[in-house]
Amino acid sequence: MAARAYWQGQIRLALVSIPVEIYTATKSGAQVAFHQIHEPSGKRIKYEKTVPGIGEVDPDEIVKGFEFEKGEYVLLDQDEIDAVKLESKKTLELTQFVDMDEIDVLYYERPYFVVPADDLAEEAFIVLREALRRSKKVGIGQLAMRGREYVVSLKPCGRGMVLETLRYAAEVNRAQGYFRDIPDDEPDEDLLDLATTLIDKKSAKFDPAKFHDHYVDALKDLIARKAKQKSRRKIIEDKDDEGTGRSGSNVIDLMAALKKSIEKPTAKPAQKESVTTTKKTAHKKAPARAAAAKKRA
């Protein structure tokens, strides 16, 4: 398990709150990253921020600009951008449940492992996991993390659960724009039978360990061979440290919460009672400074 949780908080379902920790489920270790090196000196190439006709500029003089028309920008200070970032919430409210096959694969973005935060949370965690598995449903909610708000799904995965961030509708292209020129013809029946036979012959359980990136394997082999040569250069690299904060949470007694939910005549009062008051920081909207920056030919 990863040494540091990506997010800590609680999953809320009606009156039940389950403290959990979320860890990244994927890694980029298979990729080979390169740095640019000045061969004569063996030093890393550095990038300087410059302005044509002025030269290198002070970082304090740099602002971000959004091009809303050709050559026309709205300039924003970092403080203005930070002011509209969402405060990270420590609660994921499951507001809807859908069938497992109802979410199109195009919407899935990044997976995270979800585990109970402590021993007290395990019982409620297991109940939610098995309820989702038995009903063949996926929980849906919205979660604010690191200044952004995500639509997320929650589903069982072995002994744990997997949370996946989902793309918003505006981030997914419509397939019709790409598929509309493909003819809607019925295939030749004999060819269809042959293709089906071939598919059946090659059908097997998916085993991701059988697949390798041959390009990356070849690059690693090349690097290993070059590293053994006496002509290799030693480069001094800077190390960056990264830290994240941690926070605790409380769990409501599972049996009492479930009994209390059952005693309610309707779901509406229970929902009102289970609402958790969250402190929200009021952000003062800073006026955007519009500036015209004509592009020079």
C-alpha positions in Angstrom: 0.0 0.0 0.0 1.2 3.5 -0.7 2.8 5.3 2.2 0.7 8.4 1.9 -3.0 8.7 1.2 -4.1 10.8 -1.7 -7.3 11.9 0.1 -8.7 11.3 3.6 -12.3 11.8 4.6 -15.6 10.0 4.9 -18.2 8.4 2.6 -21.7 9.4 3.7 -24.8 7.3 3.0 -27.9 8.7 4.8 -27.0 8.6 8.5 -23.9 6.4 8.0 -20.5 8.0 7.7 -17.5 5.8 6.9 -14.0 7.1 7.4 -11.8 6.1 4.4 -8.5 6.7 2.8 -7.9 6.9 -1.0 -4.7 5.8 -2.8 -3.8 6.2 -6.4 -4.4 2.9 -8.2 -2.1 3.5 -11.2 1.5 4.5 -11.7 3.7 5.9 -14.4 6.7 3.7 -13.7 6.5 2.0 -17.1 7.3 5.3 -18.9 10.9 6.4 -19.6 11.4 10.1 -18.9 14.3 12.0 -20.5 16.1 15.3 -19.5 17.8 17.6 -21.9 21.6 17.7 -21.3 24.2 20.1 -22.6 26.7 17.5 -23.9 29.9 19.6 -23.7 29.5 20.4 -20.0 27.2 17.6 -19.0 24.8 20.0 -17.2 21.0 20.0 -17.3 19.3 22.5 -19.7 17.4 25.1 -17.8 14.5 27.2 -19.2 14.3 31.0 -18.7 11.1 33.0 -19.2 11.7 35.8 -21.6 9.7 38.5 -23.5 10.7 39.4 -27.1 12.5 42.7 -27.1 12.8 42.7 -23.3 14.7 39.6 -22.4 14.4 37.6 -19.1 11.6 38.8 -16.8 11.0 38.7 -13.1 8.5 35.9 -12.0 6.5 38.6 -10.1 5.7 40.3 -13.4 4.1 37.2 -14.9 0.3 36.7 -14.8 -1.9 34.2 -16.6 -4.0 35.2 -19.6 -7.0 33.5 -21.2 -7.5 34.2 -24.9 -11.2 34.9 -25.4 -10.8 36.4 -28.9 -7.9 36.3 -31.4 -5.2 38.4 -29.8 -7.5 39.5 -26.9 -6.7 38.3 -23.4 -8.2 38.5 -19.9 -5.4 38.7 -17.4 -5.7 37.0 -14.0 -3.4 37.2 -11.0 -2.7 33.9 -9.2 -4.5 35.3 -6.1 -7.7 35.8 -8.3 -7.5 32.2 -9.5 -6.9 30.8 -6.0 -9.9 32.8 -4.8 -12.3 30.7 -6.9 -10.7 27.3 -6.1 -13.0 25.0 -4.2 -12.2 24.1 -0.6 -11.4 20.4 -0.3 -14.3 18.7 1.4 -13.7 15.8 3.7 -17.1 14.2 2.8 -18.2 12.3 -0.3 -22.0 12.2 -0.3 -23.4 9.3 -2.4 -26.4 11.1 -4.0 -27.3 8.5 -6.7 -26.9 4.9 -7.6 -26.9 3.6 -11.2 -26.4 0.2 -12.9 -22.8 -0.9 -13.3 -23.1 -0.9 -17.1 -24.9 2.4 -17.4 -21.8 4.6 -17.4 -20.2 4.8 -20.8 -16.5 3.8 -20.7 -15.6 7.2 -22.2 -16.5 8.9 -18.9 -14.1 7.0 -16.7 -10.9 8.9 -16.1 -8.7 7.8 -13.2 -9.1 5.0 -10.6 -8.3 5.2 -6.8 -8.2 2.4 -4.2 -10.6 3.0 -1.3 -9.9 1.4 2.1 -11.4 1.9 5.6 -9.4 4.5 7.6 -9.4 2.4 10.8 -10.7 -0.8 12.5 -13.9 1.0 13.6 -14.8 1.8 10.0 -14.4 -1.7 8.7 -17.9 -3.0 9.5 -19.7 -0.1 7.8 -17.2 -0.3 4.9 -17.9 -4.0 4.3 -21.7 -3.5 4.5 -21.6 -0.7 1.8 -19.3 -2.8 -0.4 -21.5 -5.8 -0.3 -24.7 -3.8 -0.7 -23.3 -2.3 -3.9 -22.1 -5.8 -5.1 -25.5 -7.4 -4.4 -27.5 -4.7 -6.0 -25.0 -4.5 -8.9 -25.0 -0.7 -8.6 -22.4 2.1 -8.6 -22.5 5.0 -6.2 -22.3 8.5 -7.7 -21.3 11.7 -6.0 -19.2 14.9 -6.3 -15.9 15.4 -4.4 -13.7 18.5 -4.1 -10.0 17.7 -4.1 -7.1 20.1 -4.6 -9.1 23.0 -5.8 -11.3 21.1 -8.3 -14.6 19.4 -8.1 -14.9 15.9 -9.5 -17.8 13.6 -10.4 -16.9 10.2 -9.0 -18.2 6.7 -9.0 -17.8 4.1 -6.2 -17.9 0.3 -6.8 -16.7 -2.9 -5.2 -13.3 -4.3 -6.0 -12.2 -7.5 -4.2 -12.1 -6.8 -0.5 -12.0 -3.0 -1.1 -13.7 -0.5 -3.3 -12.6 1.6 -6.3 -13.4 5.3 -6.7 -13.1 6.6 -10.2 -13.1 10.2 -11.3 -15.5 10.8 -14.2 -15.3 13.3 -17.0 -18.0 15.9 -17.3 -20.3 15.8 -20.3 -18.5 18.8 -21.8 -15.2 16.9 -21.8 -16.4 14.0 -24.0 -16.8 14.4 -27.7 -19.9 13.1 -29.4 -19.3 9.8 -31.2 -21.7 10.7 -34.0 -19.4 13.3 -35.4 -16.8 10.6 -36.0 -19.0 7.6 -36.9 -21.7 9.2 -39.1 -19.8 8.5 -42.4 -19.5 4.8 -41.7 -22.2 3.0 -43.7 -24.9 1.2 -41.8 -24.8 -1.9 -44.0 -25.4 -5.5 -43.0 -22.2 -7.6 -43.3 -21.9 -10.7 -45.4 -23.2 -13.6 -43.3 -20.3 -16.0 -44.3 -17.7 -13.3 -43.4 -19.5 -12.7 -40.1 -19.4 -16.4 -39.2 -15.7 -16.6 -39.9 -15.0 -13.5 -37.8 -17.1 -14.9 -35.0 -15.3 -18.2 -35.2 -11.9 -16.5 -35.0 -13.1 -14.4 -31.9 -14.3 -17.6 -30.2 -10.9 -19.3 -30.9 -8.9 -16.5 -29.4 -11.2 -15.8 -26.4 -9.6 -16.0 -23.0 -9.6 -14.3 -19.6 -7.9 -11.0 -19.6 -4.4 -11.1 -18.0 -2.7 -7.7 -18.2 0.6 -9.2 -17.2 0.8 -10.8 -20.6 1.1 -7.5 -22.4 4.3 -5.4 -22.5 5.3 -2.1 -24.0 8.1 -3.4 -26.3 9.3 0.2 -27.0 9.8 0.9 -23.3 11.5 -2.5 -22.8 13.9 -1.7 -25.7 14.6 1.8 -24.2 15.4 0.4 -20.8 17.7 -2.2 -22.3 19.5 0.5 -24.3 19.8 2.7 -21.2 21.2 -0.3 -19.1 23.8 -1.0 -21.8 24.8 2.6 -22.1 25.0 2.9 -18.3 27.8 0.3 -18.2 29.9 2.2 -20.6 32.8 4.3 -19.1 31.8 7.3 -21.3 28.6 7.9 -19.3 28.2 11.4 -17.7 27.2 12.0 -14.1 24.5 14.6 -13.7 23.6 16.3 -10.4 19.8 16.4 -10.1 17.7 18.5 -7.7 15.3 16.6 -5.5 11.8 18.1 -4.8 10.0 17.3 -1.6 6.3 17.1 -1.5 4.1 17.0 1.6 0.4 16.7 2.2 -1.7 17.2 5.3 -3.7 14.6 7.2 -6.9 15.0 9.1 -9.1 12.7 11.2 -12.8 11.9 11.1 -15.5 10.2 13.2 -17.7 7.2 12.5 -21.4 6.9 13.4 -22.4 3.6 15.0 -23.6 1.5 12.1 -26.4 -0.4 13.7 -27.9 2.6 15.4 -27.7 4.6 12.2 -29.4 1.9 10.1 -32.1 1.3 12.7 -32.8 5.1 12.9 -33.0 5.2 9.1 -35.5 2.3 9.0 -37.7 4.0 11.7 -38.1 7.1 9.5 -41.5 7.0 7.7 -40.0 8.6 4.5 -36.5 9.1 3.1 -37.0 12.9 2.9 -36.8 13.6 6.7 -33.8 11.3 7.0 -32.0 13.2 4.3 -32.6 16.5 6.1 -31.4 15.0 9.4 -28.2 13.6 7.9 -27.1 16.9 6.4 -23.7 17.9 7.7 -23.0 21.5 8.0 -19.7 22.4 6.2 -17.9 25.6 6.7 -17.6 27.4 3.5 -15.1 30.1 2.9 -16.7 33.1 1.3 -14.6 34.1 -1.6 -14.6 37.7 -2.8 -14.8 37.8 -6.5 -11.9 39.8 -7.8 -12.7 41.7 -11.0 -11.0 40.4 -14.1 -8.6 42.8 -15.7 -9.2 42.8 -19.4 -6.2 43.8 -21.5 -5.8 43.9 -25.2 -2.6 42.4 -26.4 -2.3 42.8 -30.2 -0.2 40.0 -31.7 2.6 41.4 -33.8 3.0 40.0 -37.3 
